[in-house]
Amino acid sequence: MPAARTPTLPAGPTLPVGPVSMKPIGVRAERPNVTTAASEAEGIAIRPVEEADLLAVFRIEKASFDQPWPFSAFERYLDEPTFLVAVDGTKVVGYVVADLMPNHGRALGHVKDVAVHPSRRGEGIGTKLLERVLAGLRTRGANSVKLEVREGNETAIAMYRSFDFQYLRTLPHYYNDGEDALVMVADLT
Ligand SMILES: CC(C)(COP(=O)(O)OP(=O)(O)OC[C@H]1O[C@@H](n2cnc3c(N)ncnc32)[C@H](O)[C@@H]1OP(=O)(O)O)[C@@H](O)C(=O)NCCC(=O)NCCS
């Protein structure tokens, strides 16, 4: 398996332990009177990754994480239908990697990696990638989806919460530097 995510981010509060919401996640949670970043990403196309995209993906990975996945990890997921890239014209500006795993006879989606180029963050590109990958996992038969995120990655946690991801449990010292991971899950039915 590829290395666990290790972005450098400030420490943040631990999320409260609570029951897993079974609310559907077809759309993001509503935020009245707020222009969301997602609406700013209209010129961005989301499409399945192609081999020619991998170098750009790897560059974004290296710019985003202290301990990036090796190039070979991305090559391994090349045929995964839920390995998607965000493109502005012909330029790759972000990506998401997700796959399916069997889970007691049902399919569980797993978002394994997501990043947006540092110069393009806050434009709604991450949101667009997540929307598309969750729809793709649902189409592939996933009933629910999980991910791991650094306890201190407040930006990513905020994004996941806006899609109704809920805290499930903590994986102590999950990352190489000793930081805990939060497992978050969302219902796709
Ligand atoms: C997490 C990441 C993919 C988000 O991508 P993005 O394109 O910047 O995200 P968006 O512009 O779609 O914003 C999505 C939500 O993230 C949160 N967010 C974005 N920028 C934020 C910031 N500076 N501070 C706090 N929250 C922020 C908000 O909840 C935002 O929703 P809103 O605009 O409706 O408030 C991006 O920050 C990134 O690549 N980070 C480094 C890699 C990483 O940590 N990946 C996650 C590993 S688990």
The ligand as an ORCA input file, in Angstrom:
! r2SCAN-3c Opt
* xyz 0 1
  C      -7.820     19.803      1.129
  C      -7.738     20.384     -0.268
  C      -7.744     19.243     -1.300
  C      -8.978     21.265     -0.521
  O      -8.945     21.688     -1.874
  P      -9.452     23.150     -2.293
  O      -9.603     23.172     -3.759
  O      -8.586     24.190     -1.693
  O     -10.872     23.138     -1.559
  P     -12.144     24.051     -1.904
  O     -11.703     25.366     -2.458
  O     -13.088     23.247     -2.697
  O     -12.733     24.276     -0.460
  C     -13.425     23.195      0.141
  C     -13.652     23.445      1.583
  O     -12.412     23.297      2.261
  C     -12.405     24.190      3.335
  N     -11.333     25.133      3.127
  C     -10.745     25.502      1.966
  N      -9.750     26.362      2.198
  C      -9.712     26.535      3.544
  C      -8.900     27.286      4.417
  N      -7.907     28.052      3.963
  N      -9.146     27.193      5.741
  C     -10.129     26.410      6.220
  N     -10.945     25.677      5.441
  C     -10.739     25.746      4.123
  C     -13.732     24.882      3.380
  O     -14.648     24.106      4.115
  C     -14.105     24.850      1.926
  O     -15.476     24.942      1.715
  P     -16.160     26.433      1.576
  O     -15.397     27.159      0.530
  O     -17.566     26.140      1.189
  O     -16.012     27.076      2.903
  C      -6.487     21.286     -0.461
  O      -6.442     22.218      0.602
  C      -5.183     20.515     -0.501
  O      -4.739     20.065     -1.553
  N      -4.538     20.353      0.674
  C      -3.252     19.636      0.765
  C      -3.459     18.154      0.572
  C      -4.373     17.588      1.638
  O      -4.296     17.931      2.810
  N      -5.246     16.668      1.187
  C      -6.182     15.996      2.085
  C      -5.540     14.760      2.629
  S      -6.676     13.883      3.718
*
